[in-house]
Amino acid sequence: MKSFFINTGPYNINDISKHLIFSEKKKFDNLLVKNISNLIDAEKGDLTFLESPKYLSELSKSHASFCLLESKYNKYIDKKKIVPIFSKNPLLDFIIIAKIFYPESDNDNYEFSQNRNYENLNQYNTLIDNSVKIGNDFKVGLNTTIKKNVIIGNNVKIGSNCVISNSKIADNVIINDGTVIGKIGFGFKYINNKLNFIPHIGCVILGKNSYIGSNCTIDRGSFSNTVIGENTMLDNQVHLAHNVKIGNFCYIAGQVGIAGSTQIGNHCMIGGQAGISGHLKIGNNVQIGGGSGVLKHLEDNSKVMGYPAKSIKDFLKS
């Protein structure tokens, strides 16, 4: 997976294994690990991890060369393609490795260097980092800061009091006042009684013609990207956690919260103050009533409401 953050690798797999806490201690062939990635995005030379049996189908399709996993999943791995590294806690060991490859990705970078092409905006207290790339017909409001690792397409409009970093923004996107995009997500683990933030090496991708309301918060991805599809509209005060992926032509009303790594299909509608739990798959053409709590996967064309969310017919009966 490509990242805005600097990859300090490659590293010899034996040098990496010395830092692991929960993995078996053994000597591997002297092979290089080029990068880290999730199962789906991994390429040859990458190291990945398997945290749960629900991702076994992704393991079978992965192009990774190394995988951290529990020994009970040994029979599911193709050892001709992937070197298994058996661990009692693959996620925590993967976090340790991620910090080696991307030491700057588990916090937010506050360094800033003003882009001289936009020095005229200083009078409006709007600051744009020297690394930012911007297309034509760009408009921005007062007191907005566009930090490192941002690529902006054509005809993009960004309101006042916004903070944007680690993002790829396509053409014709509108971002309203007070919105924060690309910050580190809410993810941490205790390793040997020490709090460790999970590195967030991903970014936020906003598709063409998408609309982001005021005072929204969209976290960048941890080991994949946070993605909003084309022509998708977010109302005010929406929160999208890390790795959330939303399809095209979706409409999400105010104060909706979507937890990490949940995937929303195309042409979905989500009513105000609904909450969707993490690691779920919501199908296409799904409608979720306002104030609902979604705790399980939803198939295409589902219409649900209530807490926990159930079919509208069952909700009205009860």
Sequence and secondary structure as in RCSB ss.txt:
>XXXX:A:sequence
MKSFFINTGPYNINDISKHLIFSEKKKFDNLLVKNISNLIDAEKGDLTFLESPKYLSELSKSHASFCLLESKYNK
YIDKKKIVPIFSKNPLLDFIIIAKIFYPESDNDNYEFSQNRNYENLNQYNTLIDNSVKIGNDFKVGLNTTIKKNV
IIGNNVKIGSNCVISNSKIADNVIINDGTVIGKIGFGFKYINNKLNFIPHIGCVILGKNSYIGSNCTIDRGSFSN
TVIGENTMLDNQVHLAHNVKIGNFCYIAGQVGIAGSTQIGNHCMIGGQAGISGHLKIGNNVQIGGGSGVLKHLED
NSKVMGYPAKSIKDFLKS
>XXXX:A:secstr
   SS     EEHHHHHTT SSB      S EE EE  TTT  TTEEEE  SGGGHHHHHH   SEEEE GGGGG
GS TTT EEEEBSSHHHHHHHHHHHH TTTTS      B GGGGGGGGGT EEBTT EE SS EE TT EE SSE
EE SS EE SS EE SEEE TT EE TT EEEE  S EEEETTEEEE      EEE TT EE TT EEE  SSS 
EEE TT EE TT EE TT EE SS EE TT EE TT EE SS EE TT EE SS EE TT EE TT EE S B T
T EEETTTTEEHHHHHH 
